[in-house]
Amino acid sequence: MNAELLKGNLDLLLLSIVGRGPAHGYAVIAALRADSNGLFDLPEGTVYPALHRLERNGLLGSAWATEHGRRRRIYELSSAGREALRTQQSAWQTFTAGI
């Protein structure tokens, strides 16, 4: 996978996964890996900073929760995140239709 192509689409990938429902960071990583048949096997050092940036930019909200005895930060789309996801999906569809 071309790193530049991934970098330009990381937000869309993450928003798409979190858009399915609230998830903690490792679940996001696992979903990306599973849904892409291993193509998007991204390291924590890529995903967590991007999740934090999306949260700082108001596209994600988060809260601490305890699951299976572990405390985890659960991310979910904000209203702005839902709108950004729709906009980015539309742009992606337009782009791929042009190819």
Helices and strands as residue ranges (DSSP letters): H 3-18, E 23-24, H 25-35, H 44-56, E 60-67, E 70-77, H 79-98
